[in-house]
Amino acid sequence: LESRTMSTKKIAIIGSGNWGSVISIILGENVQKLPETFDQEIRQWVFEETLGDKDKYPGQKLTAVINEKHENVKYLPGYTLPNNVIADPDMGSAIKGADILVVVVPHQFIKPI
């Protein structure tokens, strides 16, 4: 058999609503169990928005809060995201070098992105 060097696979997530946040927890935890198979950092594209007065951190950017608190306080409050999941408001940056894209965007928002 031919011998070849296997490199780890990089995962990126497009979308950060409730479903996107749940899948980021599942993937973030699972790639940590398989470091020989998967790159340990998962970048998640987050539609950048400023949190409103009724949100937990009013006036702050959602990506900054997710990266600092490891919680999507707007769409999945009360659940901790793994430290290896990085919120990124720039789509190009979030998916750069990804081998696997997980798209979790509602159909009505696909065309605008």
Summary of the structure (lengths in Angstrom):
residues: 113
radius of gyration: 15.1
end to end distance: 44.2
largest distance: 61.9
contacts: 314
relative contact order: 0.27
helix: 29%
strand: 18%
